[in-house]
Amino acid sequence: MNKAKKHLKKIVLTIILIPVIVLLAPKLFNLFTHFDCYRGGGYWSECPNGCRDRCDFKNAICLQAITPCCDCGKAKCWNGEKCVDDLTIKRN
């Protein structure tokens, strides 16, 4: 009976862990492969054009294609090292 309980615990643990790992794997992969983005205040996502969210491409003509990028959120852009205030946005 004791062996059966141990075996059942392993099965239950496996049933719980597999979906958790499957759901978290993409996020963990992005965290490890794009750590500089997260450390710089952004999050790895998809941007609507080829200029991504880079400060140096703000006034460029960009290819309209969904592109992986470091998304810094509203009023910020990626300067290559971290998210900074987007100086091209007019403020009141």
N, C-alpha and C positions, 0 to 999 in steps of 0.2 A: 504494500500500500504506500509506503514511504517513497519508493521509486516512482510510482505512478503520480504522486503529488509533485515530485520534482520535475517529472516529464511534462506534466500539465502546466506548471509554472513557466517552463521554458517555451512551451507553445503559446501561452497567453502573452508572454513578454515579446515574443517574435511577432505575433499578430499586432501588437500595439506599436512596436518599434518600426516595422517596415513602412507603414503609411507615413509616420512622422519623418523618417529619413527621406522618403520619396518627395514629400512636400517641402522639406527644408533644403534638399540637395542643391537646387538651382540658386537659392539665396546664398547658401554657404559658398558655392562655387564663385558667385559674383563677389562676395566679400573677400575671398582669398585672392582672386585674380585681379581685382580692381580696388585693392585696399587703399591706394592713394586717393581715389575718388571719395571713399567713405571718410577717410582721415581728414580730407580737405573740406568736409562739410556737405558733400553731395551724396547722391545715390545713383547706382548704375541702373540705367533705364534705356528707353528708346526715344530719340528725338525725331521730330517730323521732317528734318532736312539734313543734308550732308555737312552743313556747317556745325552741326551739333550745338552745344551750348557754350562754345568757346568765345571768349572776349575778343580775340583777334580776328574773328570772322563775322562780327556783328553787322558790318556794312557791306559784306560781300554778297554776290549773287550765288545762291546755293542750289544744289541739285535737290529737287523735292523727292526725297526717298527716306523712308524710315531707317534711321541709323543708330546703332548702339552708341551711347554717350554717357558722360557724367552729367546728370541733371542737377543743377544747383537751385532750382526753384525760381519763383518770381523775383525780379529785380536783382538777380545775381547771375554771374557767368563764371566759367572755368578758365583760369588763366594759365593752365598747364601744371599748376601745383596745388591750387586750392580754389574754393569758391570765393569770389569777391563781389563787391557791389558793382552792378552794371552801370557804368558811367554814361552809356548812350541813352538811358531812359531819362526823360525830362521829369524833374520833380517840381512840385509846387513850392 
